[in-house]
Amino acid sequence: MELRHLRYFVAVAEELHFGRAAARIYIAQPALSRQIRSLEDELELRLFERDRRRVTLTPAGGVFLDDVKRLLEQLERAVESARRAARGERGTLRIAYVPAVAYTGFSEVVRTFRQRLPDVEVRLQETHPARQVQALLAGRVDIGFARGPIDEPALMVETVMEEPLVVALPTGHPLSSRRILKLGMLAREPFVIQSRSRGPGSHDQILGICRAAGFSPRVVQEGSQTEALSLVAAGVGVAIVPASLRVIRRSGVVYRPLREGPMTQLVMVWCKDAGLPMLREFLDEVRRMADRRFRAGKRTRGSGARGL
């Protein structure tokens, strides 16, 4: 028994006329009669009573019609579900992110994506950059958001935002009286930075810009970028962090821009061989929002950030 036999049966059952049913499904009437007879032989049932004047369903045919119509409806739903999955409109998308990304517009991107594709389940997990790379390569997540740079041949890396780095100082620090600082002014300060095991890109960048300014920072403690602010507030040291972290407004911390204008990148990362349709949809959503924010930033010239 094939699906076409069931569709032929439904057409005849609904038309109760072999000629009209044959025209409806674009098949010759003799061929349709043979197919129905073959179906009845396979089922060992009479589905129709036929005479020269009319065609009627047998009691068995009536019961069979109800079940076949439900079956075909379920099949149509299954086909549509598969097509939506192929278009990236349903399924599960697993996203890893660093905590600081929450202050860049990332939440807005996820919310917009979920509203546009409500049948896609979005799973979020906070993960530092080094573990993001491991999870992506192992297939445990589909896309990651981290501070760049990230150098891994098997991964695609795309910058979605650039923003200035600023200095976080304890409230009352002597340098807090200045509106803008040079990196060299921090040469004698104790530093709190992100550990290299958690974020090699950010760690190496901070060391690099300090060395370019003529000194090696005296690192007294390491932690995540958000943890660094708590340490700064406690007076442990100073930190160089992305400007977007200023929205945290942590008590005991003041921020000052750097005259050299160093920038940091927010990147999205995914496997080069990823074939998940909904991942393509999400990438497009991020790019659209990054483009909107970039154009708005060009009009206002206010934040200095570019992208997401």
GIRABEL-V899154 format. One record per backbone hydrogen bond with DSSP energy under -0.5 kcal/mol. CO is the residue of the C=O (numbers start at 1). NH is the residue of the N-H. E is the energy in kcal/mol with one decimal. If there is no record, write none. Layout:
co & nh & e
CO & NH & E
CO & NH & E
This chain:
co & nh & e
2 & 5 & -0.8
2 & 6 & -1.2
3 & 7 & -2.3
4 & 8 & -2.6
5 & 9 & -2.4
6 & 10 & -2.3
7 & 11 & -2.1
8 & 12 & -2.2
9 & 13 & -2.7
10 & 14 & -2.4
11 & 15 & -2.1
12 & 16 & -3.3
16 & 55 & -0.7
17 & 21 & -2.5
18 & 22 & -2.3
19 & 23 & -2.0
20 & 24 & -2.2
21 & 25 & -1.8
22 & 27 & -2.4
23 & 26 & -0.6
28 & 32 & -2.2
29 & 33 & -2.4
30 & 34 & -2.0
31 & 35 & -2.1
32 & 36 & -2.4
33 & 37 & -2.2
34 & 38 & -2.3
35 & 39 & -2.1
36 & 40 & -2.3
37 & 41 & -2.2
38 & 42 & -2.2
39 & 43 & -2.3
40 & 44 & -1.5
40 & 45 & -1.8
45 & 47 & -0.7
47 & 58 & -2.1
48 & 50 & -0.5
49 & 56 & -2.4
54 & 51 & -1.9
56 & 49 & -3.3
58 & 62 & -2.3
59 & 63 & -1.9
60 & 64 & -2.5
61 & 65 & -2.3
62 & 66 & -1.7
63 & 67 & -1.8
64 & 68 & -2.6
65 & 69 & -2.5
66 & 70 & -1.8
67 & 71 & -2.3
68 & 72 & -2.7
69 & 73 & -2.2
70 & 74 & -2.3
71 & 75 & -2.2
72 & 76 & -2.3
73 & 77 & -2.2
74 & 78 & -2.4
75 & 79 & -2.6
76 & 80 & -2.5
77 & 81 & -2.5
78 & 82 & -2.3
79 & 83 & -2.4
80 & 84 & -2.5
81 & 85 & -2.3
82 & 86 & -2.3
83 & 87 & -1.6
84 & 89 & -3.7
84 & 90 & -0.5
85 & 88 & -1.1
91 & 121 & -3.4
93 & 95 & -0.6
93 & 123 & -2.9
94 & 142 & -2.3
94 & 143 & -1.5
95 & 125 & -2.3
96 & 145 & -1.7
97 & 127 & -2.7
98 & 101 & -1.8
99 & 102 & -1.8
100 & 103 & -1.6
101 & 104 & -2.0
101 & 106 & -1.0
105 & 109 & -1.6
106 & 110 & -2.2
107 & 111 & -2.5
108 & 112 & -2.4
109 & 113 & -2.4
110 & 114 & -2.4
111 & 115 & -2.0
112 & 116 & -2.1
113 & 117 & -2.4
117 & 120 & -1.9
119 & 91 & -1.4
119 & 121 & -0.6
120 & 122 & -0.6
121 & 93 & -3.0
121 & 123 & -0.6
122 & 124 & -0.5
123 & 95 & -3.3
125 & 97 & -1.8
125 & 127 & -0.5
128 & 131 & -0.6
128 & 132 & -1.9
129 & 133 & -2.1
130 & 134 & -1.5
131 & 135 & -2.8
132 & 136 & -2.7
133 & 137 & -2.3
134 & 138 & -1.8
135 & 139 & -0.6
135 & 140 & -2.5
135 & 141 & -1.0
136 & 139 & -1.0
143 & 96 & -2.6
144 & 269 & -2.5
145 & 98 & -1.2
146 & 267 & -3.2
150 & 152 & -0.6
152 & 155 & -2.2
154 & 272 & -2.4
156 & 270 & -1.8
158 & 268 & -2.6
160 & 308 & -2.2
161 & 266 & -2.8
162 & 306 & -3.9
163 & 264 & -3.1
164 & 243 & -2.5
165 & 258 & -0.6
166 & 241 & -2.4
167 & 169 & -0.6
167 & 256 & -2.1
168 & 239 & -1.8
169 & 254 & -2.6
170 & 173 & -2.1
173 & 176 & -1.9
174 & 177 & -1.0
175 & 178 & -1.7
179 & 257 & -0.7
181 & 259 & -3.1
182 & 185 & -1.5
183 & 186 & -2.3
184 & 187 & -1.5
186 & 189 & -1.8
189 & 218 & -0.8
190 & 238 & -2.8
191 & 220 & -2.7
191 & 221 & -1.2
193 & 223 & -1.8
195 & 198 & -0.8
195 & 199 & -2.4
198 & 130 & -2.0
199 & 203 & -2.5
200 & 204 & -2.6
201 & 205 & -1.9
202 & 206 & -2.2
203 & 207 & -2.0
204 & 208 & -2.4
205 & 209 & -2.6
206 & 210 & -1.8
207 & 211 & -2.3
208 & 212 & -2.2
209 & 213 & -1.0
210 & 215 & -2.0
211 & 214 & -1.5
215 & 217 & -0.5
217 & 219 & -1.1
218 & 191 & -3.1
218 & 220 & -0.5
221 & 193 & -1.6
224 & 228 & -2.2
225 & 229 & -0.9
226 & 230 & -0.9
227 & 231 & -1.8
228 & 232 & -2.4
229 & 233 & -2.6
230 & 234 & -1.5
231 & 236 & -2.5
232 & 235 & -2.0
238 & 192 & -2.8
239 & 168 & -3.5
239 & 241 & -0.6
241 & 166 & -3.1
242 & 245 & -1.7
243 & 246 & -2.0
244 & 247 & -1.4
245 & 248 & -1.8
246 & 249 & -1.2
250 & 253 & -1.5
252 & 171 & -2.1
254 & 169 & -3.2
256 & 167 & -3.0
257 & 181 & -2.6
258 & 261 & -1.3
262 & 165 & -2.6
264 & 163 & -2.2
265 & 148 & -1.8
265 & 267 & -0.6
266 & 160 & -2.7
266 & 161 & -1.4
267 & 146 & -2.2
268 & 158 & -2.4
269 & 144 & -2.5
270 & 156 & -3.7
271 & 274 & -1.6
275 & 277 & -0.5
276 & 279 & -0.8
276 & 280 & -1.3
277 & 281 & -1.7
278 & 282 & -2.2
279 & 283 & -2.7
280 & 284 & -2.1
281 & 285 & -1.8
282 & 286 & -2.4
283 & 287 & -2.3
284 & 288 & -2.3
285 & 289 & -2.3
286 & 290 & -2.7
287 & 291 & -2.3
288 & 292 & -2.2
289 & 293 & -2.6
290 & 294 & -2.2
291 & 295 & -2.4
292 & 296 & -2.3
293 & 297 & -2.5
294 & 298 & -2.0
295 & 299 & -1.4
296 & 300 & -2.2
297 & 301 & -3.0
306 & 162 & -3.5
